[in-house]
């Protein structure tokens, strides 16, 4: 080989090494580099949590969202690894995620593994001492969507409290928040505390489950200021500004990215006489009622998966189709205000649930008094500044 070609070969090799992801042994291709940079959830980092589970009796709080990237369920994966899974604790919608919102979920056994399932929704929101008697360590793996009234973070509170009381360590397998870039809405007022709002946070909090657990601990929100022995297995390659599509539906009526993005804004309608599309294929992507003016868009709710008896079952509802609405980066109030303004009998628009969802009595009052959306937003500003400052020590991403 001539000196010229040797020189060219060296230059080419140096170029490849400087531009490729790795030059140790085998150079990785661009496609391989892209794969390596994919978001990995806490569940995917099994090398970090499996050693903590060896020879331990394990309890798991999870549902259909507790899966690895290859869509193998966490419970099945742990069983394959000979981990001693004692009990599955199921949140709202149940272990397989098939129950309606608010539907009573019964205890039982998982048909695939035979493991006992205990519901932590309804009358048993907090695992009882006897239910944790044979548990050495707990795992929490649920996909949240970043809204205060999405009850998985309320279940998190009670699981942390139960673990703190019995000195049981808790491992959080963290997952990205699909609305992680949004912090908006009124802060919860103490007198409005309920299972759909337990802590003084805005309606959209912009945190992951792991970050939120650290805040619960750090702010001493558990009973008597107790703190839970907490380990968070973090996601990798994740930033809260990223778009993140869920591998499975987090609950029966959140079927896609659009519904998850619109959820916080449209869920306020659940405290009114307006349907959010339960009983259709476009849940939380449309809204309407028989009491709104006739428009070119209408829908008729019918019983379906996730809505056995939807609001206005079999009745024509008029409203708006938001299935192709651009992605939101804030809590949107205009649809709520518009529906209120266009309802003839305004005395029947709101119901008692609205204040629990809003976390404040003030929002209903502002809408009824005709306060502008801009002025309503201004009323939240100082509280949001304070919340952002409070949450800073707990952020992981």
C-alpha positions in Angstrom: 0.0 0.0 0.0 1.4 3.4 -1.0 2.3 6.0 1.6 -0.5 8.2 0.3 -3.2 5.5 0.7 -1.9 4.7 4.2 -2.2 8.3 5.1 -5.8 8.5 3.8 -6.7 5.3 5.7 -5.4 6.8 9.0 -7.4 10.0 8.3 -10.5 8.0 7.6 -10.2 6.0 10.8 -9.6 9.1 12.9 -12.7 10.7 11.3 -14.8 7.6 12.1 -13.6 7.5 15.7 -14.3 11.2 16.3 -17.8 11.1 14.9 -19.1 7.7 16.0 -20.7 6.9 19.4 -18.0 4.4 20.4 -14.6 3.5 19.1 -13.8 0.7 21.5 -13.7 -2.5 19.4 -16.8 -2.2 17.2 -18.0 1.2 16.1 -21.8 1.7 16.7 -23.9 2.9 13.9 -26.2 6.0 14.0 -29.2 3.7 14.5 -27.6 2.0 17.4 -26.7 5.4 18.9 -30.3 6.5 18.7 -31.4 3.3 20.4 -29.0 3.9 23.3 -30.4 7.4 23.8 -34.0 6.3 24.2 -35.7 7.1 27.5 -35.4 4.3 30.0 -37.9 4.1 32.8 -37.0 3.1 36.4 -38.4 -0.3 35.7 -36.0 -0.8 32.8 -33.0 -0.2 35.2 -33.5 -3.6 36.8 -29.8 -3.9 37.5 -30.3 -1.2 40.2 -33.4 -2.6 42.0 -33.0 -6.4 41.6 -30.2 -6.6 44.2 -32.4 -4.8 46.7 -35.1 -7.5 46.3 -33.0 -10.6 46.8 -34.3 -12.9 49.5 -37.0 -10.3 50.4 -40.8 -10.7 50.5 -42.0 -8.1 48.1 -45.2 -6.1 47.7 -46.0 -4.2 44.5 -48.2 -1.3 43.8 -48.8 -1.4 40.1 -51.3 -1.9 37.2 -51.2 -2.4 33.5 -48.7 0.6 33.1 -46.0 -1.3 35.1 -44.2 -2.6 32.2 -40.7 -2.7 30.8 -39.8 -1.2 27.4 -40.3 -4.7 25.8 -43.9 -4.6 27.3 -43.2 -7.5 29.7 -45.1 -6.7 32.9 -43.0 -6.0 36.0 -44.7 -8.7 38.0 -44.0 -11.3 35.3 -40.4 -10.1 35.0 -39.8 -10.4 38.8 -41.4 -13.8 38.9 -39.1 -14.9 36.1 -36.1 -13.6 38.2 -37.3 -15.7 41.2 -38.2 -12.6 43.2 -40.7 -13.5 46.0 -43.7 -11.3 45.1 -46.2 -11.7 47.9 -49.0 -9.2 47.1 -50.1 -6.9 44.3 -51.7 -3.7 45.5 -54.1 -2.2 42.9 -55.0 1.5 42.6 -58.1 3.0 41.0 -59.2 1.0 37.8 -57.7 -2.2 39.2 -54.5 -4.2 38.5 -55.4 -4.8 34.8 -56.8 -1.2 34.4 -60.2 -2.2 33.3 -62.5 -0.7 36.0 -64.5 2.5 35.4 -63.5 5.7 37.2 -64.8 5.4 40.8 -65.9 1.8 40.4 -65.4 -0.5 43.3 -62.5 -2.8 42.7 -62.6 -6.2 44.5 -59.7 -8.1 46.0 -58.7 -11.4 44.3 -55.9 -13.2 42.6 -54.1 -12.5 39.4 -55.1 -15.2 36.9 -51.7 -15.3 35.3 -49.5 -15.6 38.4 -51.8 -16.6 41.2 -50.6 -13.7 43.3 -53.0 -12.1 45.7 -54.4 -8.7 44.7 -55.5 -6.2 47.3 -57.4 -3.0 46.1 -56.2 0.3 47.6 -59.1 2.2 46.2 -62.5 2.8 47.8 -62.8 1.9 51.4 -59.2 0.6 51.7 -57.1 3.5 50.3 -54.2 2.8 52.7 -52.8 -0.7 53.0 -53.6 -2.1 56.4 -51.0 -3.4 58.9 -52.2 -7.0 58.4 -52.0 -6.6 54.6 -48.3 -5.7 55.0 -47.4 -8.2 57.7 -45.5 -10.5 55.3 -43.9 -7.7 53.3 -40.2 -6.8 53.7 -40.0 -4.2 50.9 -42.5 -2.4 48.7 -42.3 -1.3 45.0 -44.4 1.4 43.5 -44.6 1.5 39.7 -47.5 3.4 38.2 -47.7 5.8 35.2 -48.9 9.2 36.3 -50.1 12.0 34.0 -49.1 15.0 36.0 -52.6 16.2 37.2 -53.4 16.7 40.9 -56.7 14.9 40.7 -55.3 11.8 38.9 -55.6 9.5 42.0 -52.3 7.6 41.6 -50.4 10.2 43.5 -53.0 10.0 46.3 -52.4 6.3 46.4 -48.7 7.1 46.6 -49.3 9.2 49.7 -51.1 6.4 51.5 -48.6 3.7 50.5 -45.8 5.9 51.8 -47.6 6.5 55.0 -48.3 2.8 55.6 -44.7 2.0 54.8 -43.4 4.7 57.2 -45.6 3.4 60.0 -44.2 -0.1 59.7 -40.6 0.9 58.7 -40.9 -0.9 55.4 -38.6 0.5 52.7 -40.3 1.7 49.5 -38.7 1.6 46.0 -40.2 4.0 43.4 -39.6 2.9 39.8 -39.9 6.3 38.2 -41.6 7.1 34.9 -41.7 10.3 32.7 -44.5 12.7 33.2 -46.2 13.1 29.7 -47.3 16.6 30.9 -44.0 17.2 32.6 -43.3 20.6 31.1 -46.6 22.2 32.4 -47.0 23.8 35.8 -50.4 25.6 36.0 -53.7 26.1 37.8 -54.8 27.1 41.3 -53.1 25.6 44.4 -55.2 23.3 46.5 -56.6 24.9 49.5 -56.6 22.9 52.7 -60.4 22.9 53.2 -60.8 21.3 49.7 -58.6 18.3 50.5 -60.0 15.0 49.2 -58.7 11.9 47.4 -58.7 13.9 44.2 -56.5 16.5 45.8 -54.4 15.8 48.9 -51.5 18.4 48.8 -51.0 22.1 48.3 -49.9 21.9 44.7 -51.2 23.3 41.4 -53.6 21.4 39.2 -50.7 20.5 36.9 -47.5 19.9 38.9 -44.9 19.1 36.3 -43.2 16.4 38.4 -42.6 12.6 38.0 -43.9 10.1 40.6 -40.3 9.8 42.0 -39.9 13.6 42.4 -43.4 13.8 43.9 -42.6 11.1 46.4 -39.5 13.0 47.5 -41.6 16.2 47.9 -44.2 14.3 50.1 -41.3 13.1 52.3 -39.4 16.4 52.3 -42.4 18.6 53.1 -43.5 16.1 55.8 -47.0 15.7 54.3 -47.5 12.2 55.8 -49.4 11.9 59.1 -47.5 13.3 62.1 -44.7 14.4 59.8 -43.5 10.8 59.3 -41.0 10.1 56.5 -40.8 7.0 54.4 -37.6 5.1 53.7 -37.5 5.9 50.0 -35.3 4.8 47.1 -36.1 6.3 43.7 -34.8 4.4 40.6 -34.5 7.2 38.1 -35.3 7.3 34.4 -32.4 7.9 32.1 -32.1 10.1 28.9 -35.2 12.0 30.1 -35.9 15.7 30.3 -39.3 17.0 31.3 -39.5 19.1 28.2 -39.5 16.0 26.0 -42.6 14.5 24.3 -43.3 11.2 25.8 -45.9 8.7 24.4 -47.1 6.0 26.8 -46.8 2.4 25.9 -50.2 1.5 27.3 -53.3 3.5 28.4 -52.8 4.7 32.0 -56.6 4.3 32.6 -59.6 3.2 30.5 -60.6 6.7 29.4 -57.2 8.1 28.4 -56.7 6.3 25.2 -53.9 8.3 23.5 -51.5 11.3 23.8 -54.2 13.8 22.8 -56.5 12.8 25.7 -53.6 12.8 28.2 -52.6 16.3 27.1 -56.2 17.6 27.3 -57.1 15.7 30.4 -56.4 18.3 33.1 -58.3 21.0 31.2 -61.3 18.9 30.3 -61.5 17.0 33.6 -62.9 20.1 35.3 -66.0 19.4 33.2 -66.6 16.3 35.5 -67.7 18.8 38.1 -70.4 20.2 35.7 -73.3 19.0 33.6 -71.0 18.6 30.5 -69.8 15.3 29.2 -66.1 14.8 28.4 -66.9 12.0 25.9 -67.0 9.0 28.2 -69.0 6.4 26.3 -67.4 7.4 23.0 -64.0 6.5 21.4 -62.8 10.1 22.0 -62.8 10.4 25.7 -61.2 13.6 27.0 -60.9 14.9 23.4 -64.5 16.2 23.0 -67.0 17.8 25.2 -70.7 18.6 25.0 -74.2 18.3 26.6 -77.8 18.3 25.6 -78.0 21.8 27.3 -75.5 23.5 25.0 -76.7 25.2 21.7 -76.9 23.0 18.6 -73.7 23.0 16.6 -72.4 21.1 13.6 -70.6 18.7 16.1 -72.5 16.3 18.2 -72.0 12.9 19.8 -74.2 10.3 21.6 -72.5 8.5 24.6 -73.1 4.8 24.8 -71.9 2.1 27.3 -68.5 0.9 26.4 -65.2 -0.3 27.9 -64.4 2.1 30.8 -67.9 3.6 30.9 -70.7 1.2 31.8 -73.2 4.0 32.2 -71.8 7.2 30.9 -73.3 10.6 31.4 -76.2 11.3 28.9 -76.2 7.6 27.8 -78.1 7.5 24.5 -78.7 11.3 24.4 -77.3 13.7 21.7 -74.8 16.1 23.1 -73.6 19.3 21.3 -70.2 20.8 21.9 -66.7 20.8 20.4 -64.4 18.3 18.8 -60.8 18.8 20.1 -59.3 15.6 18.6 -57.0 17.6 16.4 -56.4 20.6 18.7 -52.7 21.6 18.9 -50.8 20.4 21.9 -51.4 22.5 25.1 -48.6 23.9 27.2 -50.9 25.3 29.9 -54.2 24.6 31.7 -56.9 25.7 29.3 -60.0 27.4 30.7 -61.6 28.8 27.6 -63.8 25.7 26.9 -65.1 25.7 30.5 -65.9 29.4 30.4 -67.5 29.1 27.0 -69.7 26.2 28.0 -70.9 28.0 31.1 -71.7 31.2 29.2 -73.7 29.1 26.6 -75.7 27.1 29.1 -79.2 28.6 29.5 -79.8 27.5 33.1 -76.5 28.3 34.8 -77.8 27.2 38.2 -77.5 23.6 37.0 -74.0 23.9 35.4 -71.7 23.3 38.4 -72.1 20.4 40.9 -70.4 19.8 44.3 -67.5 17.8 42.7 -66.2 20.9 40.9 -64.7 22.5 44.0 -62.9 19.2 44.8 -61.4 19.0 41.3 -60.5 22.7 41.2 -59.1 22.5 44.8 -60.5 25.9 45.5 -64.0 27.5 45.8 -62.6 30.6 44.0 -62.5 29.2 40.5 -66.3 28.6 40.3 -67.0 32.0 41.8 -64.7 33.7 39.3 -66.4 32.0 36.3 -69.9 32.8 37.7 -68.9 36.4 38.2 -67.6 36.7 34.6 -63.9 37.3 35.6 -61.7 37.1 32.5 -59.4 34.1 31.8 -56.4 36.5 32.0 -57.5 37.8 35.4 -58.1 34.2 36.7 -54.6 33.3 35.6 -53.2 36.3 37.3 -54.8 35.2 40.6 -52.6 32.0 40.5 -49.3 33.6 39.7 -47.8 34.2 43.1 -48.8 30.7 44.3 -47.2 29.1 41.3 -44.0 31.1 41.9 -44.0 29.8 45.5 -44.6 26.2 44.4 -41.8 26.2 41.8 -39.4 27.4 44.5 -40.7 24.7 46.9 -40.3 21.8 44.5 -36.8 22.7 43.3 -34.9 20.5 45.9 -36.9 17.5 44.9 -36.3 17.6 41.1 -34.3 14.8 39.5 -34.5 15.8 35.8 
